[in-house]
């Protein structure tokens, strides 16, 4: 879900079935993508989940001026909006 406000935008994806190390967040120009893969096996069988979502972000809404701490929390850093970025 995308929410727009005067302060900017926020994106919400349900990733509750995934561990943090099973997710990758990528900003490629003005396209924000998330990918995830979860595998689980037990006596009863196995589960394999895959997630892939992308949204186009209005360039005037992208603020990549946050510090390194915010980059780790939010997945954004201090490079230009046209750069290809990936976080795991």
N, C-alpha and C positions, 0 to 999 in steps of 0.2 A: 504494500500500500504506500502511496506517495501522498504526503501532506505538504501543502504550500502555505506559507504565511508571509507577513511583512519582513520577518527576520531571515527567511530562506525556505529551505525544504527539509523534510526528513523522509527516510525510506524505512519501511518496516517489512521484514520477511520473517516468516515462521521457520526458525531453524532449530526448534526444540529437540528434534530427533538426532541432531548432529553434535559431536564434540567440537570444541574450538579448533583443534588441529585437523579436523576433517573438512574445514571450510577454507575457501580461497576467495578473496575480494579483489576485484581488478577494476581500475579506471582506465579506459582506453579512449582518449579524446573526450567526447561528451557522453560516453556509454559506460554506465556502472553495471558490473556483472558480479554475480556470486555463484560459486560452484561448490558442491559438496558431495561427498561419497561416504556412506556408512555401511560397514559390513559387520554382521553379528552371526555367530553360530552357537548352537546349543544342542542338547540331546534331541530336541523336537524338530530341528531343521535349521535353516539359515534365512537371514534377511539381508537384502542388498538394496539400499536406497541411493538414489542419485537426484541431485537438485541442480538446476541450471536456470537462472533468471537474469534478465538484463533489462535495463531501462535507459532511456535517453534523458539526460539532464540538460536543462537550458543552460547554455554557457554562462549567462549572466548570473546564474545561481550557484556556480561552483566557487568555493573559497578554499584554496589550498594553502592558506597562509598560517595554518596551525603549527604548533611546535611538535617535536618528536614524541612527546608523551601523548598528545592527542592523536598522532598518527597511529600509535599502537592501539589506542582505544577505538578510534573511529575508522581507521583505514585510510586516512588522508595525510598527505605530507606537504612539503613546501615546493613542489615542482609545478611547472605550468600545466594548465588544463589540457593542453594538447599532448602531453607526455603519456606514455603507456606505463601504468603502474600496476603492481600486483603485490598483495599482502597475503600471508598465510598465517 
